[in-house]
Amino acid sequence: MIELPEAFVLANQLNQAFKGKTVVSAAANTSPHGFAWYSGDPASYNEMLAGKKVVDTAAYGGRPEMRADGMIISFFDGVRARRLGPDEKRPDKHQLLIEFDDGSALCCTVQMYGGMTVFPDEPRGDFYYNVGREKPSPFSEAFDRAYFDGLFDGIKKSLSVKALLATEQRIPGLGNGVLQDILFHARIHPKRKAESLPDKERDALYNSVVTTLKDMRDGGGRDTEKDLFDKSGGYRTFLSNKTLAFPCRVCGAALKREAFLGGNIYYCPDCQKI
């Protein structure tokens, strides 16, 4: 899944691959997928994009995007985006294929679920997109300790640390995937009640949010994800489906996986005591 670190990596790679290139054609929904989401009619994407030049790229929350002469091309969640060269065969099935004037292409396929949207660069009624642009990113100076402390204001006593950080877009782009290592480095169990954290543990959690996400970004994304050029990210995850079969890299204990709040959590029972 595309989360905050991967969105920034993809945005930079999209800039490298496509800035200054002009769209020749766009084909969306040619291979229908029950959980592929589009904005408006995907059949209109070619009309909206053909002849438009990519001027820059950006990432907001978990959404990388390209801006092309007043239009925005944005994708999110389980979209697998790849740059294809002029001589590379186009896959038979895809959910979005954008061809450029240098012969390269952007090919997007959906794994479990994901969205590929094209729309004018103007205010729009999309909560998830807007909140990603409006709220401070953990990569920015505005995401300071005072702002982080404000996330705890008025929360329910029953709210877990996982729910605080990874639901309701409190921190756009911070999802269940990156959450695992954030909590591991802070030595906090995902089921802990957020309200129960003393100042020392809240300090550790804030520092881990900022430093872990930056390490993931600077490493080129997590090793569980692929980038625009079909390479796995260089950040080696501590807790993920890739590490579950191995002992904890810190203490050697057996790692655990449980279903919790609509997804799996991974943790070390010795390093992250409940």
N, C-alpha and C positions, 0 to 999 in steps of 0.2 A: 504493500500500500504506500502511496505517496504521502509522506508526512513532512514536517517542517524542514528537516535537513535535505531530504531528497528534492523538495520543491526548489530550494535555492540552488542546488547542484544542477538540476534540469534547466532552470532559468538561465544560468550561466552558459550551459552547453547549447541551449537553443540560440542564444546570442552568438556564440562562436560559429554555429552551423548555418544559421539562416538570416542573420541581420544583413540588410541590404539586398536580399533576394526577393524576387517578385513571384507571387503565386500564379501559376499557370492554370491549375484546376484543383478542385476539392471534391472528394466523393465521401459522403457520410451515410452510414446505415446500409451499405451495400450487402453486408452480412449481418442481418438482424440478430440482436442479442437481447434477451428478455430483461437484462439488468444494465443495459447501456442507455445512458440518459443524454438528451440533447436539449438545447434551448430552441424553442420554436420548431419549425419543420426542418429536419436535416437535409431535405432535398433542396433547400434554399442556400445551403452553405457555399455551393459553387458560385452562385450569383453574387453573394456577399463578399467573396474573397478573391475571385479571379481578377487579376490585374493589380492587386494591392501589394505594396512593398512593405516588408518587415522593417520597422524603424527601431524597435527596442524590445527588451524583455524584462520581466519582473517576476517576483514571487510574493504572494500574500498568503500567510498561513500555509496550508498544504496545497496551494494552487499555483503552479507555474503558468505563465501566460506570455504570449507574443502579441505585440501591438502592430497592426498592419494598416497604415493609412486610415485611421479612425475606427478600425475594427479590432476587437479583442478575441484571441483564440486562447481558451483556457481549458485545462483538463485537471482531473482530480480523482482521488480514491484509488481504485484498482486499475487505472489506465496504464498500460505498458506502452511507452512512447519510444520510438527508435528512429534514428536518422539512417536513411538508405542512400547509398551512393548512386551515381548515374548508371552504373553497370550492374547494380544488385537487382535480383529478381524481386518483384513485388509479391507479397504473399497473396494466396488465393482468397483468404478471408481476412477482413479487417473491419473496424468500425469507423475509422476516419483515415483517409489518405490524402495528403496535400502535396501536390507536385510543384516544384519550383523551376525557375527559368535556367538554372545551371544544371538541371538534370537530377538534382537530389530530391529527396522526398522525406516528409514526416509521416510515419505510419503509426497509428494508434490502435491497439487491440485491448479489449476488456477482459480481465480475468474473472473474478467473482462478480464485481459490479464496479461501475465507474461512470464518470461524466465527461463529455467533450462538448464545450459550448462555444458558440460564435455569436457575438452581439456588438452593437455600437458602443464606443467608449464614452459612456454617459451614465448618470445615476440610474440605478435599476433596483427593482424590488426583490433582490436575492439576499436573504439574511446571511447565509454562509459566506458568500462572496464579500458582502459589505463589511461584515464583522472582521474578516481577515485584513481588510484595508484599514479599518478604523482602530483596532486595538494594537497596543505596542507589541512588537516582536521581541522575544527573548534575545535576539541578536542586536537589539537597539539599547541605547542608554536610557530610554524612557521606561524600560522594563527593570526598574530598580527595586530595592527591598521594600520601599514604602508601597509601590504598586502591587508587589507580590502579596504583602500583608493584607491589602485590600480585598484579595480574593477570598479571604477567610471571613470577611464581614458578613454576618447574618446567615451563615450556613447552618444546616440542621446538625444536631448532635450525632445523628446516625450516618452522616456523610463520610464515606471512606476517602482515603487519600487518592485512590485511583479515580473515584468519581469526581473529586475536586479538580484534578489536573486534566483528565481526559474526556470529560463530558461537558455539554452545554456551551462549547466554544469559549470557555473561560480563557484558554490560551490557544488561539487558532493554530492548527497544524500540529499540536501535541496530541497524538493519539495513543492507542493501546500499544503500538509497536515500540515507539521510542520510550514510552513510560517505563518499560521493564528495567532498562539500564539506569534511567534516572533514579528510580527507587533503590536499585541495588547500590549505586554509588553513595546514596544518602543513608544506606543501611536501614531502610524503612520498609516494612511489610505493606503490600498493596491493600490489605484489608484493614489496616490501622484506621481509627477514626481521626479525621483531620483535626478536629477540635482538640484532641488529646495531645497533640504535639507540643512539647515545651519549646521555649525559645531556641535552645541549642539544636534541637532536631529541625525546627523550622529554618534555622540558618543553614543547616546541612542540605535541606531540601531545596531551598532557593539557589544555593551555590551549585547544586547538582543539576538543576534545570538549566541554568545558564551554561555551565562548563560542558556538560554531557552533550547538549544539543550543538554547541560549537565544535566539539570534537567530532561529532558525526558529520557535520557540514564540512569541516576542513579535511576530513578523511575521504570525502567524495561520496558520502552516504553510507548506509549500513550494508554489511555484507549479505544481508537477506534480500536486497533490492538490486535491480539492474539500472544502469544509467542510459543516457541517450545513445551511447555507442555500444550497447549490449555488454557492458562490463559490470561486474559486481562492485558494490561500494567497498572502499578500503577500510572503513571502520569495522573492527572485529567486535561483534556483539558479545556481551557477557551472558545475557539471558535472551534466548530466542529458541525457535524450534531446531536451530542448528547446533545449539549447545546442550540441549536437554540430556543427551546421552553421556555427557562428560561431567566429571566432578567440578565443583566450584573452583575457579581459578585463584581464589583468595584463600579459602580454608580447606578445600578438598571434600566438602560434604556433597552428598547427592542432591542435585537440583530437583525442584518440584514444579509440576504444572497442574493447575486447577481451572475449572470454568468459574468465572465470576463476572457479574454485570455484563452479560452478553458477549463475553470473549474469554480467551485464555489469559491467565496470569502465570508468570514464571518467577520463581524466587529461590533463594538459598535459605533453608530453615535455620541455619546457624548464624549467618550474617544479617538476616532480616527477621528478627524474632517478633512474633505477634504479641 
